[in-house]
Amino acid sequence: MLEYDFGPGHPLKPERLRRAIVLLGRYGFESPVDPGPGDPRDALRVHSEEFVEAVRRLSADSGALGWEMARYGFGAGDNPPFCGMYEASLAYVAGTVEAAKAVRDGEKLAFNLSGGLHHARRAEASGFCVFNDPAIAVHILLEKFERVAYVDIDVHHGDGVQWLWYDDPRVLTCSIHQDGRTLYPGTGFVEETGEAFTSVNVPLWPGTTGDVWLWAFEEGVLPFLAAFEPQAIVLQMGTDAHFLDPLAHLQVSAQEWLRAVDLVKAVGAPIVAVGGGGYNLTTVPRMWAAATLTLAGIAFEDEIPADLAERWEMPRFFDAALPGPRGIGKEHAEQAVGRLREHLLPNLTSK
């Protein structure tokens, strides 16, 4: 999983996962379970055979497909092919598959922080994502459960999962994110409901502060979860809504973000929790660790162990000061939530 690496100049750093693992080790998570190398048949749950084969070929030889690699979403920008890409991608899929199978088979909670790669489409890599492991988790959970919800708190719209399950009434996809007019992938608008009215999007304007973000989550996501009554949840825990993240423009604190995680836990359904975006090495490890501990019901103090705090310049889990002034973005958020509750919620609750 730590070999899923697009290169030194790329914003997605495997170090963020390594630090989260080390930090969690101080709280009893001493030995992560090795899920094995991964099975390409699991990728085929949501991806085409042609695409999986293209990933395999590019992994062995980045020039194997020539200019045709662009057909599959690869190139010099977000998704440059790298040696071992196929194996590394199957590795993070394997983690999510094992977590989803554990919940399918009776566990109430399972994690794969290396997962959460939510942009990949059926036959195309996208937005740093090769295989779409959250969508694969949904597929596995549907082997047992009749209603599965996907909740995405990444700053980028969870487009890949949405499109893969867009018109399936068994799957509710919920995403709260920066407005697609201002940020990749340019989607995630309120009007994207799907034929079954089971696609919920809460787009927020750049600069939105964490108090408004949390209000929008409570008013724009939780009512739909309550109406849908999911029997299992896939929770994508991208941390890039944080105000220090370099790739987006929301102003959410670690504690406000963590409150949304706690609210998903309070729904009471079994959870498969995966990672996602996050590109600041002082925020991702502490937020993922805090979310893992919170979901697992393990109490922790705000102070991070002193040696790690000094080494990583990351003294505490939570932010000492909130970005201000508070209340920025409220009008835009109210409009989005109002349209959702007026036009989408009645269609969902009437089923």
N, C-alpha and C positions, 0 to 999 in steps of 0.2 A: 504493500500500500504506500509506503514511503518512497517508492521508486516511481510513483505517478508524478512526473516532474517534467514540465515543458521547457526547462532551461533557466539559467541564472537571471536572465532579464525579464522573466515572466512574473506577473504579480501573484500567481498561485504557488505558494511556498510549502513544500512538505514539512518544513520545520514547525509550522503551526500545529500540525497533528502530533509531531513528536513531543512538543512541549505540553500539549494537553494530556498526552499519555503519562508523561513524567509527573505532572502536577497531580493527576488523579491517583497516581501510585502512592502519594503521600496520604491519601484518604481511604486506603483499603483496596483500591483497584490495582493490585500489584502485578497481575499477570493477565493481560488481554487474551481472550480466546483466539486461537489461530483457526480461521475458517477453511484453510486449505487454499489451493491455487485458483479455484474458481472454475466453473463449468460453462462453456460457451452456450450450452442449451438454455441456461438461465437468461443470457442476453437475448436469445431468440424468443423469449416470452413477449418482448415488446419491439424488438428490432428485426429488420429484414436479414435474410441469409446473405444477401449481396453486401450489405453494409458490414456485417460482422466479418466477412471474408476480406473486405477492403481494409478494415482495421488490422487484421492479422498480417496482411501483406505489407502494409505501411510500417508496421512494427518491426518487421524483419529488414525492410529496405525502404527508407523514407522517399526514395525516388521511384519506387516500383510502379506507381500509377501515373507518373508525369503530371501533366496539367489536369488530368481527370480527378486528381485527389480533391479538387475544389467541389466536385459533385457531392462529395461526402462530408463537406464542411472543414476540410483540412487545408492548411496553408501557413503563410508566414505570420499571420496575425494572432488571433485568439487561440488557435488550435494547431500549432506546428507539430507534425508527427515526430516521434522520438523512438529510439531503439528501446524495445521492451514495452512499448505502449499497450500492446494487446494483453500481455501478462499482468501489467500493473492495473489496467482497467478491469480485467476479470477479478483481480484480487479485491478491489473495493466492492465490486458487485457481490463477491462471495461473502463478505462481511454482512452486507444488507440482506442477502438471501438467508443466511443463518439466523439473523435477528428476526426476520419475518417468519421463518419456519418455527422458531421458538414460540413466538406469539400465536401463530396459527395452531400450534400444538398445546397451548394452555398457559404459557407464561404471560404475566401481566405487563412486562416491560423488557425490552431488549434494545441495545444500542449498536450503532456503527458510525462513529464520528468521521471515518474516512469517506463516508458516502454523502448523499444529498446532492448529487450532480444532476440537477433538475432541468437543464436546458436541452439535453440531447433529444433528438427526434427519431422517428422510426428508422430513417436511412441517412441520418446526418448528425455529425458532431456539431456542437454549438456552445459558445460561451464557456470554454474551458472544460466542457463535459463530453466524454466519449460515449459511455453507456449510461442510460437513465435508470440508476438503481432505485430511486423512490417509486417510479412507475412499475418496476419489477416487483418491489415489495407489495404494492397494491395487488398485482396479479396473484401473488402467493396467498395473500390474506383472503382473496375472493374464493379460494378453494374451500374455505370453511365458513366465512362470514357473508351475510347477504348485503350488508351495508358497510362500506369502508370510506372513511374520510381522510383526505390529504390536507394538511395544514402547513402553510409555507410562510415563515416569518423572515425570509431572506429579503434584502432590499430590492432585488431584481425579481420580476414576475416569474413564477414557476411555470413557464410556458410549455416546456416539453411534457410535463406530467398532465397539464390541462389538455393539450391537444391529443395525447394518447388515450385519454379517458373521457373526452369531451361530451360525447352523447350517450354515455352509459349511465343509466339511472341508478345503478348500484354504487356509484362512486361520486362523492362530493369533493370537489377541489376548491380550496380556499387559499387565497394569496393576498397578503398585504404588502405593498411595495411602493417604490417611487414611481410616479406617473410615467407611463411609457412614452410620452411625448418628450421626455427629458432624459431618458436613460434606457440602455439596452435591457431587454430585447425589443422594445417598441410596442409591446402588447400589454394585455392585462387591464382592459377597460371594463367598466361596469356592464356595458352592453354584451360582453362575451359570456353568455349564460349557458350555451348549449341547448339542444332540443329538449333535454330533460330538466332544464333550469337547475342544474347541479354544478354550475361553475360560478364561483363567487370571487369577485375581484374588488379590492379596496385600494385604488390608486391615490397616492398622496403627493402633494406638491413639494419640490425641493425646499429645504429649510425647515420642514415640519419638525416641531420639537417632540420630545418623547412623551409628554403629557397628552398631546393630541394624538400621536401614534397609538398610545395605549387606549385612549378613548375610542378611536376608530376600530381597534381590534375588538374591544368589548361590545361595541354597538354594531359593527359591520361584519364580524365573523361569528361570535358566540351565538347570536340568535339562530343562525343557519345550522350550526352544529346541534343546537338544542332541537330544532325542528326535524333535522335529518335522523337524529338518534343513531349515530354510528355504533357499530359493534366492535370496531377496531379503528385505530388512527395511525397514520404515518405522519410524523412530525418532522419537518425539515427545519433545522435550526441554523440557518445562515446568520452570521453575526454582523453583516456589513451594513445594517441600518445604524450602527453605532456612529457617533459624531466624529470619531477619529479615523474612520475608514477612508482610504484614499480614492476609492472608485465610485463613491456615491455622495449624496448630499442631504441625507436626513440627519436629525440631531437627537438620536435616541441614546439614552444612557444604558449601561449594563443592567442596572436594577429594573428599569422600565421594561427592557427586553425580557428579562428573566420573569417578570410578572406575567407576561403572556404565556411563557412556558408553564408556569404554575396554573394558569387558568385552563390550559389544555389538559393538564393532569386532572384538574377538578371535574372535567367532563365524566370521568370514571371509566372510560373505555380502555382496553389494553392498547399499549403504545409501542410502535417501532420508531425509535428516535434516530435520526441521521444528522450529519453535519451540514455542510453547504458552503456558501460564500463567506468571505471574511479575509481581509488582506493587510491587516495591521497586526504585527506579531505581539504587541502589548495588549491586544483586546481579545483575539480569538481564543487563546488557550484558557484564559480565566473565565470567559463567557461559556465556552463549551463545558469546562469543568463544573462551573456553578450550575449549569442546566442539568448535567448528569447527576450531580449530588442532589439537586432539588427533586428531580423525577424519582430518584431512588429513595428519597426520604431520609437522607443523611445530613445531619446538622453540621454546619461549618461556620467558623469565624470569618470576619471580613479580611483579616490579615493573611496574606499568603506566606508560606514558610520563608524564613528570612534569607536563606541562601539562594532560593529561586527568585525571590523578590529583587535581590541585589543583582543577580546575574542577568535577569531579563528586564530590569527596570519596570517592574510590574508589582507594586507594593501591596495592592489589595484587589479583591474581586470586584468591588463596586466603585463607582466614580465619586470622588470627593465633592466635586462641583458639577451641577447640571448646566448644560448650555442654556442660555437665556437671551432675551426674555422668553418667558413661557407663553404658550398659546399660539405660536406661529403655525400657520397652515390650517387653522380651525375651519375657516369658511369653505375651503376646498374639500376638506374631509367631511364636513356636514353635507355638502352637496352629493358627494359620492355615496355616503351611507344612506342619505334620504332616498336616492334613486334605487338603491338596492332594496331597501325595506318596502318601498312602494310598488316596485315592479317585479322583483324576483322572489321575495319572501312569500307572498301569497301563493305563487305557483308551486313553491316547495312545500308549504304547509298544507296545501289542499290535497296532496297525494295520499 
